[in-house]
Amino acid sequence: MIKKYRAGTFTEAFQRIKEELGPDAVILQQQELKNSKYPNEKVEITVTLDDIAEAPPAPGNPSRDTGKVATYNNKGLKPVEWRNLDDERAIKLGGRPKALPPEPLDKRTNNDKLIEYMENTLAELKGLREDFAATRNDFLEGIRVVRDRIPKEFNPVAARLSKNGLPAQIIQDVLAEVMILCSANLRDEVYIREQMKKVLANRISIAPRPRLRKGRPLVQMFIGPAGSGKSGIISKLAGRATITGNPNVAIVTTDCCRMGALEQMEAFAAAADIELERIYSPEDVPEVFGRLREKSLVLVDTAGRSLGNKEHEEEIKAFHDAIRPDEVHLVLPLNMRDSDLEKSTEIYAALKVNRIIFTRQDDASELGALLWLPLKFGIPLSYVGNGQGPDNIVSAEKEIIAEWLLK
């Protein structure tokens, strides 16, 4: 299938292509429409899928009523002769089709003539099948060439994105946009890198900064698989809040049963002089939060469990419904395999997650998930942990993340 998309900008066109055709779409051509009659149609992108579709007849070609059908190959539209339906009716009624030559004077029976006609038809069908197989191979080979045909000036930046674990479809999309921005005389490595940084930054999804309010605390809840670093993130955020002049912070933990977890949080709260409350069941929530109503920021820690633990999911949902937090942050280690990151996000997204925090950025060999995971699930980034120190956490910034992806 070959399809053309028109829009006001290439970004809008790319978005429509992604929504309608998904990640298998391949860009064949992109161009600006200089003489467009419509203000919202300034660019045009031609795309296809890795499949064979019936090609529409070119202007002037015979229609199907003339008995011809068109198949697409690498040389263009190739008309293929086909039997007329009237011929088939004539055969069934025992008569002579127009396509056959006049009957010779021999004594052949109608059955002999029918057998000969069927043999010719089968031979023709076999030839058509071979032509179709060859056409399909040529077509798919053409798609491969389109994918590989990247101007050499863009190879270094494409290699960096690939090394950082970005999916091939995203790399193809951003390269197409950058190639449009970089004219032939502006394709040095520095300029290409700067344009790529801008394109990446525009695609990175960032959550708005939290805003404290008067009258009730801002409640942030942190959930995620075991070992993802939730407690460490909470400690860093609580410490940063107190250092920046907000001593009115409290920590609430529901992780009261895991060995060593409560003791570790108690030690931190005592050292930082931060109030710590424990919640053993959802029934404890009204009483605990009643004591914290004068706080400006409340950070809620939760227990981590293995993926697919239904009991744990129900427990988190019960705490969520009782606490009704303003923000729910899914904490994931960036050095986790992409398949596990995706599976974790699928599970926790059902628990009303509206923010993603990545930890262990300093330990990760690939950083591509900073871009593709929020895009895939529509959940923006809030923070990134980049070390073991108490101050090794940064608010998610588009330009910073784009710079990381290009290293």
RAHU-V684761 format. One record per residue. N is the residue number from 1. RES is the residue in one small letter. PSI is psi in whole degrees, -180 to 180 (999 if undefined). NEAR is the number of other C-alpha atoms within 8 Angstrom. D_LAST is the distance of its C-alpha to the last C-alpha in Angstrom with 2 decimals. Layout:
BEGIN
N	RES	PSI	NEAR	D_LAST
N	RES	PSI	NEAR	D_LAST
END
This chain:
BEGIN
1	m	128	9	36.87
2	i	130	8	35.74
3	k	146	7	35.39
4	k	138	8	34.70
5	y	133	10	33.24
6	r	143	10	33.96
7	a	177	12	32.61
8	g	-34	11	32.14
9	t	162	9	28.37
10	f	-34	11	25.94
11	t	-43	7	24.28
12	e	-42	9	27.75
13	a	-44	15	28.44
14	f	-40	9	25.26
15	q	-42	8	26.27
16	r	-41	9	29.80
17	i	-44	11	28.71
18	k	-40	10	26.60
19	e	-39	7	29.56
20	e	-38	6	32.20
21	l	-17	9	30.75
22	g	-167	8	27.91
23	p	-9	6	24.88
24	d	-4	8	27.04
25	a	141	12	27.49
26	v	128	10	26.51
27	i	123	10	26.34
28	l	-35	9	28.84
29	q	146	7	29.14
30	q	141	9	28.31
31	q	156	7	30.35
32	e	139	7	31.56
33	l	100	9	35.22
34	k	-29	5	36.79
35	n	34	4	40.35
36	s	140	8	39.90
37	k	-18	5	42.91
38	y	132	6	40.99
39	p	-23	7	38.67
40	n	13	6	36.49
41	e	80	13	35.99
42	k	-16	14	33.91
43	v	157	14	31.51
44	e	134	15	32.13
45	i	130	14	29.94
46	t	127	12	31.54
47	v	165	12	30.32
48	t	172	11	31.73
49	l	162	10	31.58
50	d	64	9	31.76
51	d	165	6	35.48
52	i	131	7	38.69
53	a	157	6	40.56
54	e	129	8	43.83
55	a	137	9	43.41
56	p	146	5	45.68
57	p	138	9	48.45
58	a	156	6	47.86
59	p	134	4	50.27
60	g	-15	4	53.60
61	n	152	6	53.13
62	p	146	8	55.93
63	s	179	9	55.49
64	r	-25	7	56.01
65	d	-21	6	59.66
66	t	-3	6	60.34
67	g	16	10	59.43
68	k	147	12	56.06
69	v	146	10	52.63
70	a	135	12	49.30
71	t	148	11	46.50
72	y	129	11	43.10
73	n	-177	11	41.92
74	n	-5	8	39.76
75	k	2	6	42.80
76	g	-159	6	43.43
77	l	125	11	46.09
78	k	108	9	48.66
79	p	138	8	51.98
80	v	125	8	53.62
81	e	143	7	57.36
82	w	152	7	58.47
83	r	142	8	61.91
84	n	143	7	63.70
85	l	-30	6	64.56
86	d	-32	7	68.20
87	d	-42	12	68.31
88	e	-40	10	67.29
89	r	-40	8	69.98
90	a	-41	11	72.54
91	i	-46	11	71.78
92	k	-31	7	72.11
93	l	4	6	75.48
94	g	9	7	76.77
95	g	-166	7	76.67
96	r	123	8	75.01
97	p	153	10	71.55
98	k	-29	6	71.34
99	a	-21	6	68.57
100	l	150	6	70.90
101	p	165	5	73.46
102	p	146	4	77.17
103	e	129	4	78.67
104	p	174	4	80.48
105	l	0	4	84.12
106	d	-180	4	83.50
107	k	35	4	84.13
108	r	144	6	80.54
109	t	165	6	80.17
110	n	-35	7	77.75
111	n	-42	6	75.90
112	d	-44	8	75.36
113	k	-38	9	73.98
114	l	-41	9	71.67
115	i	-45	8	70.37
116	e	-42	8	69.68
117	y	-43	8	67.89
118	m	-38	8	65.68
119	e	-42	8	64.84
120	n	-41	8	63.78
121	t	-42	8	61.67
122	l	-39	8	59.92
123	a	-39	8	59.22
124	e	-42	8	57.69
125	l	-39	8	55.53
126	k	-42	8	54.30
127	g	-40	8	53.35
128	l	-40	8	51.50
129	r	-42	8	49.54
130	e	-41	8	48.52
131	d	-40	8	47.54
132	f	-43	9	45.45
133	a	-43	8	43.59
134	a	-41	8	42.87
135	t	-43	11	41.80
136	r	-43	10	39.40
137	n	-43	8	37.77
138	d	-41	10	37.50
139	f	-47	11	36.00
140	l	-35	10	33.33
141	e	-38	8	32.51
142	g	-38	9	32.12
143	i	-42	10	29.60
144	r	-40	8	27.53
145	v	-40	8	27.66
146	v	-41	9	26.52
147	r	-39	9	23.42
148	d	-12	6	22.57
149	r	75	6	23.51
150	i	128	7	20.24
151	p	141	6	20.57
152	k	-26	5	18.91
153	e	-23	8	17.12
154	f	-4	11	14.97
155	n	-42	9	14.23
156	p	-44	8	10.92
157	v	-35	11	9.35
158	a	-39	10	11.46
159	a	-37	8	10.38
160	r	-44	11	6.67
161	l	-40	13	8.46
162	s	-42	11	11.05
163	k	-30	8	9.25
164	n	6	12	8.17
165	g	19	10	11.90
166	l	139	14	12.71
167	p	151	9	16.37
168	a	-37	7	17.51
169	q	-41	8	19.64
170	i	-42	9	17.01
171	i	-44	12	14.91
172	q	-43	9	18.28
173	d	-48	9	19.19
174	v	-35	11	16.25
175	l	-41	11	16.42
176	a	-41	8	20.14
177	e	-40	11	19.81
178	v	-38	12	17.44
179	m	-33	8	19.79
180	i	-38	7	22.63
181	l	-22	7	21.12
182	c	103	12	20.46
183	s	169	8	23.88
184	a	-31	5	24.63
185	n	4	5	24.84
186	l	54	8	21.55
187	r	36	10	19.09
188	d	161	7	17.37
189	e	-39	9	13.63
190	v	-46	6	13.26
191	y	-43	10	15.50
192	i	-42	14	14.03
193	r	-41	10	10.54
194	e	-41	8	12.61
195	q	-39	11	14.74
196	m	-39	12	12.16
197	k	-42	12	10.89
198	k	-43	10	14.64
199	v	-44	11	15.41
200	l	-45	10	12.96
201	a	-37	11	14.29
202	n	-22	7	17.76
203	r	-11	8	17.41
204	i	130	13	16.20
205	s	119	11	19.43
206	i	134	10	20.16
207	a	149	9	23.52
208	p	152	5	25.76
209	r	143	5	26.17
210	p	143	4	29.18
211	r	123	5	32.37
212	l	151	8	35.18
213	r	163	8	38.70
214	k	143	6	42.21
215	g	-28	6	44.70
216	r	151	9	42.47
217	p	154	14	39.30
218	l	123	12	35.90
219	v	119	11	35.49
220	q	126	13	32.08
221	m	140	13	32.26
222	f	121	14	29.60
223	i	164	15	29.85
224	g	171	13	27.93
225	p	164	12	28.39
226	a	137	9	29.55
227	g	10	6	27.08
228	s	-18	10	24.42
229	g	28	11	24.75
230	k	-49	13	27.04
231	s	-40	8	29.21
232	g	-42	7	26.38
233	i	-44	11	24.93
234	i	-43	12	28.50
235	s	-42	10	29.13
236	k	-42	12	26.08
237	l	-39	9	27.03
238	a	-43	12	30.65
239	g	-40	10	29.96
240	r	-37	9	27.81
241	a	-43	11	30.63
242	t	-37	11	33.28
243	i	-35	7	31.41
244	t	12	6	30.94
245	g	21	6	34.68
246	n	85	8	35.39
247	p	-7	7	37.64
248	n	57	8	39.06
249	v	146	15	36.72
250	a	154	14	37.81
251	i	135	14	36.38
252	v	130	12	38.09
253	t	135	13	37.53
254	t	-1	12	38.89
255	d	72	10	37.55
256	c	-4	10	40.87
257	c	-25	6	41.65
258	r	133	8	38.66
259	m	123	5	39.51
260	g	-19	6	37.97
261	a	-48	10	36.03
262	l	-40	12	38.68
263	e	-39	7	39.29
264	q	-44	8	35.65
265	m	-37	9	35.54
266	e	-40	9	38.96
267	a	-43	8	37.88
268	f	-47	9	34.92
269	a	-39	12	37.15
270	a	-43	9	39.84
271	a	-36	7	37.56
272	a	-1	7	36.02
273	d	50	6	39.42
274	i	135	11	38.26
275	e	136	9	40.76
276	l	128	10	40.20
277	e	149	9	42.13
278	r	136	9	42.57
279	i	118	12	43.23
280	y	-22	7	44.80
281	s	161	8	45.60
282	p	-25	10	45.23
283	e	-21	6	48.78
284	d	-12	9	47.69
285	v	-51	11	45.37
286	p	-44	8	48.01
287	e	-45	7	49.40
288	v	-47	11	46.07
289	f	-21	8	44.60
290	g	-35	7	47.97
291	r	-18	7	47.48
292	l	12	10	44.01
293	r	-18	9	45.01
294	e	-5	8	44.79
295	k	157	11	41.18
296	s	-27	12	38.44
297	l	128	12	35.61
298	v	124	14	36.12
299	l	123	14	33.36
300	v	118	13	34.51
301	d	145	15	33.31
302	t	161	12	34.18
303	a	150	9	34.59
304	g	147	9	32.19
305	r	172	9	33.62
306	s	156	7	32.71
307	l	142	7	31.70
308	g	11	5	34.72
309	n	100	8	37.03
310	k	-36	6	39.36
311	e	-41	6	41.23
312	h	-41	8	38.10
313	e	-43	9	37.16
314	e	-36	8	40.70
315	e	-46	8	40.55
316	i	-42	11	37.38
317	k	-40	9	38.97
318	a	-43	9	42.18
319	f	-40	10	40.46
320	h	-47	9	38.49
321	d	-31	7	41.72
322	a	-40	10	43.51
323	i	-37	8	40.91
324	r	65	6	39.69
325	p	157	10	36.44
326	d	-36	8	34.84
327	e	139	10	31.33
328	v	112	13	30.39
329	h	123	14	26.91
330	l	120	14	25.71
331	v	123	15	23.75
332	l	139	14	21.51
333	p	130	11	19.38
334	l	-18	13	15.85
335	n	10	10	16.31
336	m	150	8	19.31
337	r	147	6	19.64
338	d	-41	7	19.15
339	s	-37	6	22.90
340	d	-36	8	23.87
341	l	-44	10	21.72
342	e	-43	9	23.47
343	k	-43	8	26.84
344	s	-44	11	26.60
345	t	-38	10	25.78
346	e	-42	8	28.69
347	i	-48	10	31.03
348	y	-20	12	30.18
349	a	-29	8	29.87
350	a	-12	7	33.65
351	l	29	9	34.08
352	k	37	7	33.27
353	v	135	13	29.67
354	n	11	10	28.32
355	r	153	13	25.12
356	i	134	15	22.21
357	i	130	13	20.72
358	f	135	13	17.91
359	t	170	14	18.31
360	r	38	12	16.61
361	q	-33	14	13.03
362	d	-20	6	12.77
363	d	-8	7	14.39
364	a	135	9	12.62
365	s	-21	6	10.95
366	e	137	10	10.22
367	l	8	13	9.60
368	g	-28	12	11.18
369	a	-22	12	14.44
370	l	-27	11	13.49
371	l	-53	11	14.22
372	w	-33	11	16.69
373	l	-50	9	18.91
374	p	-36	15	20.04
375	l	-44	12	20.58
376	k	-40	6	22.60
377	f	-4	7	24.84
378	g	31	6	25.01
379	i	119	11	24.28
380	p	162	12	22.06
381	l	146	13	19.75
382	s	-49	14	21.39
383	y	161	11	19.60
384	v	123	12	16.73
385	g	128	13	17.72
386	n	38	11	15.27
387	g	175	9	17.79
388	q	-17	5	21.48
389	g	159	5	22.77
390	p	-23	8	24.93
391	d	10	6	22.68
392	n	67	10	19.37
393	i	137	13	19.29
394	v	145	8	17.95
395	s	139	7	19.35
396	a	126	12	17.14
397	e	133	7	15.94
398	k	-47	11	14.70
399	e	-38	9	12.75
400	i	-45	8	11.04
401	i	-41	12	10.16
402	a	-39	13	9.07
403	e	-42	9	6.61
404	w	-42	8	5.37
405	l	-21	11	5.66
406	l	3	11	3.81
407	k	999	5	0.00
END
